[in-house]
Amino acid sequence: MCGIVGILDYTQGASLETLEAMLGAQSHRGPDDSGTWQSQEGHCALGNNRLAVIDISPAGHQPFIDDETGNVLVFNGEIFNFKALRDRLEAGGTRFRSHSDTEVILALYREYGPDCVRMLRGMFAFVIWDAREHHLFVARDRMGEKPLVYAETGSSFAFASEIGPLMRNRAISTEEDAEALELYLQLQYIPAPWTIYKSVRKFPAAHYGIVDANGLHLTRYWQLEYRPDTSITEQEALETLEAKLFDAVGARMVADVPLGTTLSGGVDSSLVTAIMSRISSTPVKTFNVALEAASHDESKYAQMVAEACGADHVSEVLSPDVTELLPTIAQHYGEPFADKGCVPAFFISQVARQHVTVALDGDGGDELLGGYPMYKLPAAGHWLSNKTWPGAKLAGSIAALQDDDQLLSGVRRRLTSRYLHPEVVPLLYTAFWGDQRRAALLGTSAPPASAVARWREQMLSGADAHATDTVERMLWMQNHSYLPYDGLVKMDIASMHTSLEVRTPLVDHEVIEYCATLPSSLKTAKGTIPKHPLKAIAEKYVPRQAIYRPKRGFAIPVASWLAGELKPLLSDILADRDLMAPFDARVLVTMHRQFTAGAHHHESRLWAIMMYGLWRRHARA
């Protein structure tokens, strides 16, 4: 696991001073080593911050140079099938000088060119300077586990693992993107390709690209297709999925440093922990945190699972100073990010890093097999929703189904979301503002054409093209929106802040591809038991009490924080006209007054505004 940076400029040459400034700004991603390299003619410069996990010797130093071709690689992530790939290459005559997965990528590129990415099983973002072609080859993993952002400015192409370090390049404009802000207000995160900066884009998951004198040219190398196989029996599904899960977890346990698992006590992390405990020859180290002020505490379930698995369990109850923590969080995400789960993600990472360098987690289970309440559709809903018009035509009608504060159209909304068009629910699920309220807040700063409307249409059209059933379309959208651009980002930034590598077995692409072939009736047990296969498998290894209970996320007392210890910070940000300049002050004042009077339905909106203000304050410092 690492941080990577680079600059390519055929006209003025790459500045090593700028590169080193970018590299220094993300040293938290790789405290064990760092390195830079510049091409002979000076066009390209690459840098790496290294967190040594596999082959921790100096032989794994980056940038890594291929002595045979002169190609140079900087790589962030882990390739979990690198040993099998190495054996294959050695059988063909390739000789290696290290035991790292980094060198395997370079050897594959030398042998297969861009097609090498199709062979990789893992989480990765890497860039190769092709010495013969004098261009960059850029690639990112299928699900978007490892981040990569870039900017094209005049003759220059620059990239980094995080937005903040990239902005140390003074050639990159700091002008904000009005479309990205609109999307942020709607979703509380900013999806690809947008970032909060007009000149900076997110490199898309499941793509590779060539960067030459004519700019970046993207190619998609993998697409998640939902094509259910109705001949699969429940028993066959459970047996095959269990084998694939054991394989995915086992592959992620390869490391030359201590590792463990984060354990919330929910189904997904409990199953990952249980499988680890069956594979490991020693007790698995598990980590759990609870907030002292939380409305409910699930640590007892984590303790229960840890005892059942014979784990070496660490559990801490925290009373955090959120006033001090939140500016740090805003700084590290590099753009506005308002998923409240980033708070516990930072805490669990800090606790785990005191004991291990690598931790497995249970993220992705809900997007794998439909774990959210919205997937519990009645039989009539399954039937009706698959008889109506394509979802893309619904994009323009979503605004009418949204409601800011009250159920003005409750009956119509319920009928639509439960029976006629449940596929709109993932897009309403994150509608924190509603189109009218968001437009009022943005006022004259709103983009002339709604990016939210365009994003909705893209999501619905993509789901229509790559999924055949209502539940599958909902899953496709979740796996192309929330999961890669919120859930995985949340944990990557939080964990790498502490130099902890987190691995996520449930987003293994082979596991996801298999689950995509399972009929909806097997995924959700005919609409009554969300992610039924995971629960049925978990029941073999952990207590039923930890599996069959109401789904509850990590409790963050946002309303009480905003009305209590965060009240001075919130008031200070809202009163700063410079920070709040994009927004209509009257809307903010009214919303804050209503919240103070007890209208706690505004808590997510105010939280998002506060996180935007904190990011903006840091960015302008």
C-alpha positions in Angstrom: 0.0 0.0 0.0 1.4 3.4 -1.0 0.8 6.8 -2.2 1.8 7.7 -5.8 2.4 11.0 -7.6 3.6 12.0 -11.1 3.9 14.7 -13.7 4.2 14.4 -17.4 5.0 17.5 -19.5 6.4 17.2 -23.0 6.8 20.9 -23.4 8.2 22.4 -20.2 9.4 19.2 -18.5 8.4 17.8 -15.2 9.4 19.8 -12.1 11.0 17.7 -9.4 10.4 20.4 -6.9 6.7 20.3 -7.5 6.7 16.5 -7.5 8.4 16.4 -4.1 5.9 18.9 -2.7 3.1 16.6 -3.8 4.9 13.5 -2.4 5.5 15.1 1.0 1.9 16.0 1.3 0.8 12.3 1.3 3.7 10.8 3.4 1.0 9.4 5.7 0.2 6.9 3.0 3.7 5.5 3.1 5.9 6.2 6.1 8.4 3.3 5.4 10.1 4.7 2.3 9.8 7.2 -0.5 11.5 7.7 -3.8 11.4 9.8 -7.0 12.5 9.2 -10.6 12.8 11.4 -13.6 13.2 10.4 -17.3 16.4 11.2 -19.0 14.9 13.9 -21.2 13.0 15.3 -18.2 9.5 14.9 -19.5 8.2 12.5 -16.8 8.8 12.4 -13.1 7.3 9.8 -10.7 7.2 9.5 -7.0 6.1 7.0 -4.3 5.4 6.9 -0.6 5.8 3.3 0.5 3.9 1.3 3.2 5.9 -1.9 3.1 3.5 -4.9 3.3 4.8 -7.5 0.9 8.6 -8.0 0.5 9.4 -5.3 3.1 13.0 -5.3 2.1 14.7 -2.5 0.0 14.1 -4.7 -3.0 10.5 -3.5 -3.1 11.6 0.2 -3.4 9.6 2.4 -5.8 9.6 3.8 -8.4 10.4 0.3 -9.6 12.5 0.1 -12.8 12.3 -2.8 -15.3 16.0 -3.3 -16.2 15.0 -5.1 -19.4 12.8 -2.4 -20.9 13.5 0.8 -18.9 9.8 1.0 -18.0 9.2 2.6 -14.6 6.2 1.8 -12.2 4.6 3.5 -9.2 1.9 1.4 -7.6 -0.6 1.7 -4.8 -2.4 -1.4 -3.6 -2.0 -5.1 -3.5 -2.2 -7.9 -6.1 -3.6 -10.9 -4.4 -2.9 -13.4 -7.2 0.7 -12.2 -7.7 2.3 -15.5 -6.7 0.3 -17.5 -9.3 1.1 -14.8 -11.9 4.8 -14.9 -10.9 4.9 -18.7 -11.3 3.4 -18.4 -14.8 5.9 -15.8 -15.8 8.9 -17.7 -14.4 7.7 -20.8 -16.3 8.1 -18.7 -19.4 11.6 -17.7 -18.5 11.1 -14.4 -16.6 13.6 -13.8 -13.7 12.7 -11.7 -10.7 15.0 -9.8 -8.4 12.4 -9.2 -5.6 9.5 -11.0 -4.0 7.1 -8.1 -4.5 3.9 -7.9 -6.4 5.1 -4.6 -7.8 7.7 -6.3 -10.0 5.1 -8.8 -11.2 3.0 -6.0 -12.6 6.0 -4.6 -14.6 6.8 -8.1 -16.0 3.1 -8.6 -17.0 3.1 -5.3 -18.8 6.3 -6.2 -20.6 4.7 -9.4 -21.7 1.1 -8.5 -22.4 0.9 -4.7 -22.6 -2.4 -3.1 -21.5 -4.2 -6.5 -21.3 -2.2 -7.2 -18.1 -4.8 -5.4 -16.0 -7.4 -8.1 -16.9 -5.2 -10.7 -15.2 -4.9 -8.8 -11.9 -7.0 -9.8 -8.9 -6.6 -7.1 -6.3 -6.9 -3.4 -5.4 -4.7 -1.1 -7.3 -4.0 2.2 -8.9 -0.7 2.3 -10.8 1.1 4.2 -13.5 3.9 3.0 -15.8 6.2 5.2 -17.8 6.6 3.2 -21.1 10.2 4.0 -22.1 9.8 2.8 -25.7 6.5 4.6 -26.4 7.3 7.7 -24.3 3.8 7.7 -22.7 2.1 6.8 -19.5 0.0 3.7 -18.9 -2.5 4.3 -16.1 -4.8 1.7 -14.5 -7.3 1.4 -11.6 -8.9 -1.6 -10.1 -12.4 -2.9 -11.0 -14.4 -1.7 -8.0 -12.4 1.5 -7.3 -10.8 0.4 -4.0 -7.7 2.5 -4.5 -8.0 6.1 -5.4 -6.4 8.1 -8.2 -7.0 11.7 -9.2 -5.5 13.7 -12.1 -5.4 17.1 -13.7 -4.7 18.1 -17.3 -3.4 21.7 -17.5 -2.1 22.9 -20.8 0.8 20.6 -21.8 1.0 18.9 -18.4 -0.7 15.8 -16.9 -0.3 15.3 -13.1 -1.7 12.6 -10.8 -1.8 11.7 -7.1 -3.5 9.2 -4.8 -5.3 12.1 -3.0 -6.7 15.5 -4.0 -4.9 17.5 -1.4 -1.4 16.5 -2.4 -2.2 17.0 -6.1 -3.2 20.6 -5.3 0.4 21.2 -4.2 1.0 21.6 -7.9 0.6 25.3 -8.4 -0.1 24.9 -12.1 -3.5 23.4 -11.2 -6.4 25.8 -10.9 -8.3 26.0 -7.6 -11.6 27.1 -9.2 -14.5 25.2 -7.7 -16.8 23.1 -9.9 -20.4 24.2 -9.5 -21.6 20.8 -10.8 -19.6 19.0 -8.2 -21.0 21.1 -5.4 -24.6 20.4 -6.6 -23.8 16.7 -6.6 -22.3 16.9 -3.1 -25.4 18.6 -1.7 -27.5 15.8 -3.2 -25.3 12.8 -2.3 -23.0 14.0 0.5 -20.1 12.8 -1.6 -18.9 13.7 -5.1 -19.0 10.8 -7.7 -16.5 10.3 -10.5 -15.4 11.9 -12.7 -16.1 15.1 -10.8 -14.1 16.5 -7.9 -14.7 19.8 -6.2 -12.1 21.4 -8.5 -12.9 22.0 -12.1 -9.5 21.1 -13.3 -9.2 17.8 -11.3 -10.9 14.6 -12.2 -11.2 11.2 -10.6 -9.8 8.4 -12.7 -12.7 6.0 -13.2 -12.7 2.5 -11.7 -12.3 -0.5 -14.1 -10.5 1.6 -16.7 -7.0 2.0 -18.0 -5.6 4.9 -20.0 -2.8 6.0 -22.2 -1.4 9.6 -21.6 0.6 11.0 -24.5 1.1 14.4 -26.2 -2.6 14.4 -27.2 -3.8 13.9 -23.6 -5.6 11.0 -21.8 -7.4 8.2 -23.7 -9.5 6.0 -21.6 -10.6 2.3 -22.1 -13.0 0.3 -19.9 -11.6 -3.2 -19.3 -14.3 -4.7 -17.1 -18.0 -4.3 -16.7 -20.2 -5.8 -14.0 -23.1 -7.6 -15.7 -26.2 -8.9 -13.8 -27.4 -11.9 -15.8 -29.0 -14.2 -13.3 -28.8 -18.0 -13.9 -32.2 -19.4 -12.9 -30.8 -22.9 -12.9 -28.7 -22.3 -9.8 -30.2 -24.0 -6.7 -30.0 -22.5 -3.2 -27.7 -25.3 -2.0 -25.4 -24.8 -5.0 -25.3 -21.1 -4.5 -24.4 -21.4 -0.8 -21.7 -23.9 -1.4 -20.1 -22.0 -4.3 -20.3 -18.7 -2.6 -18.8 -20.0 0.6 -15.8 -21.4 -1.3 -15.3 -18.1 -3.1 -15.5 -16.2 0.2 -12.9 -18.5 1.8 -10.7 -18.0 -1.3 -11.1 -14.2 -1.3 -10.4 -13.9 2.5 -7.4 -16.2 2.3 -5.9 -14.3 -0.6 -6.1 -11.1 1.5 -4.3 -12.7 4.4 -1.0 -12.8 2.6 1.3 -10.2 4.2 4.8 -9.9 5.7 3.5 -7.7 8.5 0.9 -8.2 11.3 -2.8 -8.2 10.3 -6.2 -8.4 11.8 -9.8 -7.4 11.1 -12.2 -4.6 12.1 -15.2 -6.2 13.7 -18.4 -4.2 14.1 -20.6 -7.1 15.1 -22.6 -7.0 12.0 -23.1 -9.9 9.6 -20.4 -8.9 7.0 -17.5 -8.2 9.3 -18.5 -11.2 11.5 -18.4 -13.5 8.5 -15.0 -12.2 7.4 -13.7 -12.6 10.9 -15.1 -16.2 11.1 -13.5 -17.2 7.9 -10.1 -15.7 8.9 -10.2 -17.6 12.1 -10.7 -20.9 10.2 -7.8 -20.1 7.9 -5.3 -18.6 10.4 -3.1 -20.8 12.5 -3.1 -18.2 15.3 -5.9 -16.2 17.0 -7.1 -13.4 14.7 -6.7 -9.9 16.1 -10.1 -8.1 16.0 -10.9 -4.4 16.7 -14.1 -2.7 17.7 -14.9 0.9 18.8 -18.0 2.4 20.3 -18.8 6.0 21.0 -19.7 6.9 24.6 -22.5 9.2 23.4 -24.0 6.8 20.8 -27.7 6.1 21.0 -27.0 2.4 20.8 -23.9 0.2 21.1 -23.2 -3.0 19.1 -19.9 -3.8 20.7 -21.6 -6.6 22.7 -22.2 -8.4 19.3 -18.6 -7.9 18.3 -17.5 -9.4 21.6 -19.9 -12.3 21.1 -18.5 -13.0 17.6 -14.9 -12.6 18.8 -15.4 -15.2 21.5 -17.1 -17.6 19.1 -14.1 -17.3 16.8 -11.4 -17.4 19.5 -10.2 -14.0 18.5 -7.7 -11.7 20.3 -10.2 -8.9 20.7 -9.6 -5.2 21.3 -12.6 -3.0 22.1 -12.5 0.6 23.1 -15.2 3.0 24.2 -14.3 6.5 23.0 -15.4 10.0 24.0 -14.0 11.9 21.1 -13.2 15.6 20.7 -15.1 16.0 17.5 -14.4 19.7 17.3 -10.7 18.9 17.0 -11.2 15.8 14.8 -13.5 17.2 12.1 -11.0 19.7 10.6 -8.5 16.9 10.2 -11.1 14.7 8.5 -12.0 17.6 6.1 -8.4 18.1 5.3 -7.6 14.5 4.4 -10.6 13.9 2.1 -9.4 16.8 0.0 -12.9 17.9 -1.0 -16.3 18.1 0.8 -17.3 14.7 2.2 -20.2 14.4 4.5 -20.7 10.7 5.1 -21.0 10.6 8.9 -19.4 7.2 8.9 -16.0 8.8 8.4 -15.9 9.5 12.1 -15.9 5.9 13.3 -13.8 4.9 10.3 -11.0 7.3 11.6 -11.4 5.9 15.1 -11.3 2.2 14.2 -8.3 2.8 12.0 -6.4 4.5 14.8 -7.1 1.7 17.2 -6.2 -1.1 14.7 -3.0 0.6 13.7 -1.7 0.4 17.2 -1.5 -3.4 16.8 -1.4 -4.2 13.1 -0.4 -2.9 9.7 -3.1 -4.6 7.7 -6.8 -5.1 8.5 -9.6 -6.9 6.6 -13.1 -5.4 6.8 -16.7 -6.3 5.9 -17.5 -3.4 3.6 -19.5 -4.2 0.5 -21.8 -6.9 1.7 -25.0 -4.8 1.4 -24.1 -3.9 -2.2 -23.1 -7.5 -2.9 -26.5 -9.1 -2.1 -29.0 -6.4 -1.2 -28.6 -5.7 2.5 -30.6 -2.5 2.8 -34.3 -2.3 3.6 -35.0 -0.9 0.1 -34.3 -4.4 -1.3 -37.2 -6.0 0.7 -39.7 -5.7 -2.1 -43.1 -7.4 -2.1 -43.7 -10.1 -4.7 -46.1 -7.7 -6.6 -43.3 -5.1 -6.6 -40.9 -7.5 -8.3 -43.5 -8.4 -10.9 -44.9 -4.9 -11.6 -41.6 -3.1 -11.7 -40.3 -5.5 -14.4 -43.4 -4.8 -16.6 -43.1 -1.0 -16.8 -41.0 1.4 -18.9 -37.2 1.5 -18.8 -35.7 3.2 -15.8 -33.9 5.9 -17.8 -37.2 7.5 -18.5 -37.8 7.9 -14.8 -34.9 10.4 -14.4 -37.1 13.4 -15.0 -39.8 12.3 -12.7 -37.7 11.7 -9.6 -38.0 15.4 -8.5 -41.7 14.9 -8.1 -41.1 11.9 -5.8 -38.7 13.8 -3.5 -40.0 15.6 -0.5 -37.9 17.8 1.8 -39.9 17.8 5.1 -43.3 16.2 4.8 -45.2 13.5 3.0 -46.9 15.7 0.5 -47.1 12.8 -2.0 -46.6 9.9 0.4 -49.0 7.5 -1.2 -47.6 8.1 -4.7 -44.1 7.8 -3.5 -44.7 4.6 -1.6 -46.5 3.0 -4.6 -43.7 4.0 -6.9 -40.8 3.0 -4.7 -42.4 -0.3 -3.6 -44.3 -1.5 -6.6 -43.9 0.4 -9.9 -40.3 1.6 -10.0 -38.2 0.5 -7.0 -35.1 1.2 -9.0 -35.4 4.9 -8.3 -34.9 4.2 -4.6 -31.1 4.1 -4.7 -31.3 7.6 -6.2 -33.8 8.9 -3.6 -31.9 7.1 -0.8 -29.2 9.8 -0.8 -31.5 12.7 -1.6 -30.6 14.9 1.4 -31.9 18.1 0.0 -34.5 17.7 -2.7 -34.2 19.5 -6.0 -36.2 22.6 -5.0 -34.5 23.2 -1.7 -31.1 22.6 -3.2 -31.8 25.1 -6.0 -32.9 27.6 -3.4 -29.7 27.1 -1.4 -27.4 27.5 -4.5 -29.4 30.4 -5.9 -27.4 32.1 -8.8 -24.4 29.8 -8.2 -26.4 26.7 -9.4 -25.0 25.3 -12.7 -27.1 26.2 -15.8 -27.8 22.5 -16.5 -28.4 20.2 -13.5 -25.5 17.7 -13.0 -27.8 15.8 -10.6 -30.3 15.2 -13.3 -27.6 14.1 -15.8 -26.1 11.8 -13.1 -29.5 10.2 -12.4 -30.0 9.5 -16.1 -26.6 8.0 -16.4 -27.2 5.7 -13.5 -30.6 4.5 -14.7 -29.5 4.0 -18.2 -26.4 2.0 -17.1 -28.6 -0.1 -14.9 -31.0 -0.8 -17.8 -28.1 -1.8 -20.0 -26.3 -4.1 -17.6 -29.1 -5.7 -15.4 -32.3 -7.5 -16.3 -34.2 -7.4 -13.0 -35.4 -4.7 -10.6 -33.2 -5.8 -7.7 -30.2 -6.3 -10.0 -30.7 -2.7 -11.4 -30.7 -1.4 -7.9 -27.5 -3.3 -7.0 -25.8 -2.1 -10.2 -26.5 1.5 -9.3 -25.2 1.0 -5.7 -22.0 -0.6 -7.0 -21.4 2.3 -9.5 -22.3 5.1 -7.1 -22.3 4.8 -3.3 -19.8 2.0 -3.0 -16.9 3.2 -5.1 -17.2 6.9 -4.4 -18.4 7.0 -0.8 -18.0 3.7 1.1 -14.6 2.7 -0.3 -13.3 6.2 -0.3 -14.4 6.7 3.3 -12.3 3.8 4.5 -9.3 4.3 2.3 -8.7 7.9 3.4 -9.5 7.1 7.1 -7.2 4.1 7.2 -4.3 5.6 5.2 -4.4 8.7 7.5 -3.0 6.3 10.1 -0.9 4.3 7.6 -3.2 1.3 7.9 -3.9 -0.9 4.9 -7.5 -2.1 4.7 -8.5 -5.0 2.5 -12.1 -5.7 1.6 -12.8 -9.4 0.6 -16.5 -8.8 -0.2 -15.7 -6.5 -3.1 -13.4 -9.2 -4.7 -14.4 -9.1 -8.3 -14.7 -12.9 -8.6 -17.1 -12.9 -5.6 -19.1 -10.0 -7.1 -19.3 -11.6 -10.5 -20.7 -14.9 -9.0 -23.3 -13.0 -6.9 -24.4 -11.2 -10.0 -25.4 -14.6 -11.5 -27.7 -15.4 -8.6 -31.4 -14.8 -9.1 -33.0 -12.1 -6.9 -35.0 -14.7 -5.1 -31.8 -16.3 -3.8 -30.2 -12.9 -2.9 -33.1 -11.7 -0.7 -34.9 -15.0 0.1 -38.0 -13.8 -1.8 -37.9 -10.3 -0.4 -38.0 -11.3 3.3 -34.3 -11.8 4.3 -31.8 -9.3 2.9 -28.5 -10.8 1.7 -29.8 -14.2 2.6 -26.8 -16.2 1.3 -24.3 -14.3 3.5 -26.5 -14.8 6.6 -27.0 -18.5 5.8 -23.2 -19.0 5.5 -22.4 -16.9 8.6 -24.9 -18.9 10.7 -22.5 -21.9 10.4 -19.7 -20.0 12.2 -21.1 -17.3 14.5 -24.1 -16.9 16.9 -27.5 -16.3 15.4 -28.0 -13.3 17.6 -25.3 -11.5 15.7 -26.9 -12.3 12.3 -30.7 -12.1 12.6 -31.3 -8.7 14.1 -32.4 -5.3 12.8 -29.7 -3.7 10.6 -28.2 -0.7 12.4 -25.2 1.4 11.3 -22.6 2.8 13.6 -24.6 5.4 15.7 -23.3 8.9 15.3 -25.2 11.4 17.5 -25.1 14.2 14.9 -28.1 16.1 16.1 -26.9 16.3 19.7 -23.3 17.2 18.5 -24.6 20.0 16.4 -26.8 21.3 19.2 -24.1 20.8 21.8 -20.3 20.6 21.5 -20.3 21.5 17.7 -22.7 24.4 18.1 -20.0 27.1 18.3 -18.2 25.6 15.3 -21.4 25.3 13.2 -22.4 28.9 14.1 -19.0 30.2 13.2 -19.0 28.5 9.8 -22.5 29.6 9.0 -21.7 33.2 9.9 -18.6 33.3 7.7 -19.9 34.9 4.5 -16.6 34.2 2.7 -16.9 30.4 3.4 -20.6 30.3 2.7 -20.5 32.6 -0.4 -21.9 30.0 -2.8 -25.1 29.7 -0.7 -28.1 31.8 -0.2 -27.7 33.2 3.4 -31.4 33.4 4.0 -31.8 29.7 3.4 -29.0 28.9 5.8 -30.4 31.2 8.5 -33.9 29.7 8.2 -32.6 26.1 8.3 -30.4 26.8 11.3 -33.2 28.5 13.2 -35.6 25.6 12.5 -33.0 23.1 13.6 -32.3 25.1 16.9 -36.1 25.0 17.4 -36.1 21.2 17.2 -36.4 20.4 13.5 -33.7 17.7 13.5 -34.6 16.6 10.0 -32.1 19.3 9.0 -29.2 17.6 10.8 -27.7 15.9 7.7 -28.0 19.1 5.7 -26.3 21.2 8.3 -23.6 18.5 8.8 -22.9 18.7 5.0 -22.7 22.5 5.1 -20.4 22.4 8.0 -18.1 19.8 6.4 -18.1 21.9 3.2 -17.1 25.0 5.3 -14.4 23.1 7.1 -12.9 21.8 3.8 -13.1 25.3 2.3 -11.4 26.9 5.3 -8.5 24.4 5.1 -8.2 24.7 1.3 -7.9 28.5 1.5 -5.4 28.4 4.4 
